Amino acid sequence: MPEKPDYYTLLGLQRDASPEEIRQAYFSAARRLHPDKGGSAQDTERFLEIQAAYEVLNNPKKRAEYNATLPPEKIGSGLIRQKALYSRQSIPRMKEPQLVYALIEFSATSDSKAPPAPPLNLCLVLDRSTSMQGQNMDMVKATAIQLLRRLRNSDTLSVVVFSDRAETVIPATHNIELKKLEARIQMLQTSGGTEIFQGLESGYNEICRGLKGSHVNHIILLTDGRTYGDEEKCLELAGKAAEAGIGISGLGIGSEWNDDFLDKLASLTGGSSLYVSRSQDIQHMLIEKFNKLWQVYAKESTLEFKVGDGADLRYAFRLQPEVGLLPVESPLRLGPILKDIDLKILMEFMVQPPGSQAEKVRLLEGEFKVSISSQPVPVQSVPLRLSRPVAGSTKLQTPPAEILRALSHLSLYRLQEQARREVAAGKYTQASRRLQRLATHLLEQGQRGLARTALLEAENIQRQKKFTQEGEKHIKYGTRALLLPGQEEDQP
């Protein structure tokens, strides 16, 4: 007789889950697995198990009776490993606020990296406005065809193009008729302006047609221009996509696109935005993104958290698998964990002076939640507790080497952030000097190309009172790339 499933494990909950958490977990799973979604027989079976679990756990009397039959609880899912490093071993008793950095790492456990890559449900949303004419569009078409040829039988692909209106060139399908679909892509022509919402909405609808809990559901948006008047609609749609488990990544070509908008659009779903400075880089970067989606172990990860009293989360940055600035409010969508690349997050806290009787400073408490395609049931959330003991000693503490390395490169990225804010505020002299400082640090690290760009932008700000669009993006994404492992070599 098969062993009866653990109802808490089915819903991805710990045994002390509140009634509200039980309801939320049930509704989330039910939306994913409901028979109306047209899933497999296995999905339907799981849906019925989830219903049975909810009927018990949502009833206080039945839940108490059920709890009495359970063996001792095992903490954690056994599928995700977490590790935390701190810049301070302890918080000294001082009268001034202190900065504390925490480097959090989530990874697949060593015995859980073997499952095959989950199927993709991928939509390419491609800008075909007039500005894409020529080499940009030629490279986009060639790359889209190359991706078509690499798809597995289990993968689903759709292609949407947009200008001031959207057109679905390839509806969501996994029965690939290569010659016919390649011909459709080859026939694409440029025309019109840039209205990203038109394309994004059509791409979202195509993804929803093939949406399955067992797939990696992702939109890749590629554009070379700014969208006007529909930014908020795009961001609202990104929030809707995040709730449905759909990721969005953006590739911006050239210098005309709005990097702040694309950053925010992607970060709402745990995705990333990339800068494509030259047409010939389109193929490499799009295929690299495709390959990472193929290596997904946990396709969604979210941190729901509360900052401790006396602590302020001032900054959060994802270091890998793809770098990106994160918002500092809960829930924090962190994106995927790859099979062989850990998810690493660096957080900066400002800690107020601890009370005279305090023995520990609580920085953050939360729950790390993941969705793993290879698992037939939801994965139990992983508790995250960040804290430091309080000590009387004010002796200088040397942070771990990994944190020092991350901070040394992150400081370069933050220098350009500050310079951008100063230009926006009309503080041109301060911005110019800050870029000169940035150039000095870049030269010290052997980054001659980036240093040269920073110096040129410092001069341009003094003369023109603004960044050049190309130089601003080169510095922003160039310093951001330094945070990736193995990126210490000189940037051209």
N, C-alpha and C positions, 0 to 999 in steps of 0.2 A: 504493500500500500504506500503511495507516494507521501512524502512528508508535507504536512500542511504549511503553506507559506507564512512567513512572519508578516503580520499586517503593517507594522511600523516600517519594515524594510520595503514592502511594496510601495508605500507612499513616500519613501525617502525621508523618514522622520526619526527623531530620537524619542525615547519613551516618555520624556517629560514635556512633549509637545503640547502647546495650548490648543483649546478647541478651535481658535481662529486659524492656527497653523495647520491643523488637520483639514479644515474646510478648504483652505487655499491649496494645499497639496492635492486634495481630491479633485477640485475643479480644474487645476492645471493638468493633471494626468488624464482626466476625463476628456478635456478638449483635444488632447493629443491623440487619444486612442479610440475615441467614439466610433462605432461602426459606420456612422454617416460619412466619416472621412474616407471611406473606401479602402481601408487598410487590409492587411493580411488576416488570415484566420487566427494567427498567433496574437495579433493586436486585439482582436475581439475577445479572445480568451483572457488576455491580460486586463482588458476593460472590465470584464465580469468579476475578476479577482479583486480589482481596485474597488468596485462597488461593494463587494462583500466586506472588504476591510473598512470602508467608510461607515457602513451600517453598524459595525461593532464599535469602532473608535469614536463615533459621533454620539453614541449613547453612553452616558456616564456609568450606568449600572453594568451594561454589557462590557464596557471597557475595563472596569475594575475586575470583573470575573475573568476576562481574557488575560489581564496582566498577571493574575495569580497563577496562571498556567505556564508562564514564560520562564525560561532559564535566565541566569544572570546576563545582563546586557554587556555586549562588546562595544566599546566606544570606537567610532570611526568606521569607515566603509571597507577598509582593507585594500582599496583600489587607488586611493590618493594619499601621498605622503606630503607632509608639510614641515617646513623648517623656518626658523626665524633667527636672524642675526641683528644685533643692536650696536649702535655706535658707542653706547655707554654700558658698562657692566652694572653700574648703579647710578642713582640720582643723588648727587651730594646735596646736603642741606645748605642752600644759598638763598640770599634775599632776592636775587634776580631770576627772571624766567630763563629757561635753558632749552636749547634745541636737542632733540633726540631723533635719530634716524633708525628706522626698522626696515630691514630687507627681508621680505617674505617670499618663500619659494614653495610652489606646489608642483608636484610631479607624479607621474604614474609609478606605482610600486614596481620593483624589479621583475616580479612575476606576472605583471599585468600588461606588459608592453607587446605581447605577441598577437593580440587579436588583429584580424585583417582590417585594412582601411575601410571605413564605412562608405556606402555609396554617396555620390554627390547629387544634390539637386541644385544646380548652378544656373544663374541667369546673368548673361553679359548685357549690360545696359550701355550702349555705345553712342556717343555724341557724333552726329553726322552733319552738324551745322556747317555753314560755308567756310568758316575759319579752319576746319579740319581738312580742307582740300589739299591734294598733293601727297607728300610723303607720309604725313600722319595717317591719313585714311588708308593708304596702300599698306602700311605696316599693321594697322589694326585689322584689316581684312585678312592679311596673310597669317597673323597670329590666331585669329578666330578659327581659321581653317585648320591650323596646326592643332589647336585644342580639340576640335571636332574629331580629328583622327586618333587622338590619344584616349578618347572616352572608352570606358568599359561598358559591357552590356547592362550592368546594374545602374549606371549613372544616368541622370536626367539633365538635359541641357535645353535652355531656351535663349534666344537672342532677340533683344529689343533695340531699336535705333530711335533716336529722337533729334529733333531740332526745335521748331515751335509746335510740333505735334509728334506723337509717337506712333511707331509701327512695329508690330510683332513679326519679325522676319522668320524666326523659327519658334513655333509654339513648344511648350514643355513636352519633350519626348525622349524616350530611351530606345526607341527603334530607329536607329540612325541609318538613313539612306544617304550615304556620304556624297555621292555625285550631285544628287538633287539639292542637298542643303548647301554644299560648297558653291553651287551655281548661284543660289540666292544671295550668298554673301558677296560673291564677286560682282554682282550687279548693283551693289550699293553705290549711291551717288550722294554728294554733299549738296545741301541747300538749306536756306532759312537761318533763323537765329537759335538761341540757346534757352530752352525752358526745361530745366532738369526735372521738375515735378512730373511733367508729362511722361518722361521716360521711366522715372523711378516708380510711379504708380503702376504703369504697365508691367514693369519687371516684377514688382511685388505680386501682382495678380497671377503672373506666370509661375512664380515660385509657389504660391498657394495652391495652384492646380496639382503640383507634384509634392506637396508638403507631407512629410512622413517623419515620425519620431526616430526612425532608424537611419535617416539620412543626415548629411551635413547640408543644411539649407542656407545658401549664401548668394548675395547679389554683389557683383563687381561693376561699379560705375566708373566709366572712363570719359573724361571731358577735358576740353582745353579752354573753356570759357566760363564767364560768370552768368548766373541766372538772376533775374531781377523780378521781385515782387512775389515769388513763390517759395522763398526760403523757409518761412514758418510752416507752410504746408508740407515741405520736404521733411522737416524735423519732426512734425507730428506723425508722419508716416513711418519714420525711423523708430519712434517710440512704439508704434503699433507692431512693427516688424520684430522689435526686441521681445515684446510680450509673446509673440508667436514662435520665438526661437530661430529667427532669421537674422543672420549677420549681414552687415553692409561694409564693404571696403571701397575706397575711392582712389583712383589714379588720376592725378592732375598733370596734363601735358603742357609744357611751355610755361609762360609766366602770367597769363591773363586771368586764370581762374582764382577763385576766392578760397585761400587755404584755411582761413579760420572757419568758414562755413563747412568745408569738406571734413576738417578735423572733427568738428562737433557732430556732424551727421554720422560719421563712422563710429565715434566713441559711444554714442547712445546705444549701439548694439554690441559693443565689445570689438568692433572691427578696427581697421587702421586706414590711414591715408598716406599715399606715397607721391613723391615728386618725380616726374619723368621730364628731365631737362632737354632730352634730345629724342627725335623720332626713332632713331636706331635703338634706343633703350626700351621702347614699348614692348617688344617681343620678349626680351629677357625678363623684365619685371612682371609682365602678365603671366608668363609661364612659371616664374618663381612663386607667385601667389597661388597659382593652380596646384603646384606641387605641395605647398604647405597644407592646402585643404585636403589633399590626399593623405597627409600624415597625421590627421587629427585623431587624438585619443579621446579626449573629453571635448565635445563640441561647444558646450556652453559652460561658462563658469561665472558665478555671481557671488559677491560678498555683501551680505546684509549686516550692518554693523551699527554700533553706538560708541561714540568717543567718550572716554572716561572723564569724570569731573576733574577740572584743573588741567586738562590737556586740550589742545586745539590742533586738529589735523589741517595743516596749512598747504600741503602739496602732496600729490601722488603721481607716480610715473611708472609706466610699464616698461621694463628693460628688455624683456624677451617673452615670447618668440618674436614679436614685432614691437618696436618702440612706439610710445605715444603718451601724451599728457592725458591724465585721467581726471574726471571731476572728483570733488571731495565730499559728495553727499551719497547717502545710502538710498537704494542699492547701487553697488558699484559693479558694472558689467565689465568683466576682465577678458573676455574672449576665450579662445580655445587653449587647451593644453595639447601639445604635440607629443607623439610617441617618444621621441628622442630629444626634445627640447623642453626644458622646464618653463613654467610660468613664473616670472620674477617681477615683484612689485617693490618699489622703494617709496616709503612714506616718511614725511617730515612732520614732526610734532613740536609744538611749542608748549613746554610744561611750566606751569606756574610754581612758585616756591612751595614745596610740600610742608604740611603742618608739622608742628613739633612732635606730635605723637604718631605721625604717619610712618608706616613700615614699608609701604609699597605704593607705587604710582601706577594706576591702571590707565594705559594709553588707549586701548580699544578692545571691545568684545564683540564678537559676531559669529556668523555661520557662513561657511564657504559651501556653496551648492554647485554641483556639476551635473551634467547630463552626458552619459556615456552610451554611445549607440550600440555597442556590443553587449550591453547589459539588458536583460529582459525586464528588469524592474528598476524603478527609480533608485538612484544611489543616495545612501544616507549622507546628510550634510556633515561637514567636518567643522567642529568648533574651533574658533580662532580667538586666542586670548593673548594680548600683548601687554606686558607690564614690566616694570623695573623695580628692584628693591631700593629703598632709601638708605643712604649711608652718611655718616658724619664726615668722612674724608673728602677733601676737595682735590686730591691728587690727580694729576693729568692722566687721562685714560686714552690709550691708543686704539682707535676703532679697528675692526678686522680689515684685512687687506682688500677683501671683496667690496666692502662698503667704501673704503677710501678710493678704490678705482672708479666705482660708480659715481661718487660725489665729484671726483676730479673732472669727469667728462660732463656730468650733469650741470656743473657750474658754468661751463661754456655755453650750453644751451640756454641757461637762465640769464646769462649776460645779454644774449640777443633778444630774449623776451623783454628784459628791462629796457633795452634800447628802443624796441618797437613801441613800448608804452610811452616812453619819453618823447618820441617823435609825435605820437598821437596827441600828447599833452602840450605840444609846442616847445618842448625843452630840447632844442636842437643841439646846443653846445654840449649838454650833458650826454645826449645820445651819441654824439660824435666821439667824445672822449671814451665812452664805454666801449664802443666798437674798436677804438684803438687799443684799449686794454685787452679786448677779446683777441685781436690780431697778435698781440705779444704772447699771450698764453698759447695760441694756436701754433705759433712759430716754435715755442719751447717744446711742443709735442710733435713737431715735424710736419704739421699741416700747412704747408706753404701755400697751396692753392686757395684754401679757405681763408688763410690770413690775408692774402692779397685781395680777395673779394671784400673782406671786412674793412680793410684800409680804403679801398675805392669807395665803399658805401659811406664811410666816415667823411670823406671829402665831399661826396655828393650831397649829404645831409647839410653840410655847412653852406653849400652853394644853392641847392634847389629846395631845401627844407623838407626833404622826403627821401625815402628809399627808392631805388629803382625796383621795379617788380621782379626782375630776374635776380638781382643781387639779394633782395630780401629773402626770396625762397631758397636760393643757394645756401645762404648762411643758416637759415632755420633748419632745413632738412639735412644740411651737411653736418651741423653740430649734433643734431638728433641721431644721425647714423653712427656717430662715434660711440654711442652707448651700446651698440651691438657688439657681441664678442667677435674678435678677429678683425675689427675695423680700425685698428690703430695706424694703418699705413696711410700715406699721404693721399689727400683728396685732390683730384685734378682741378 
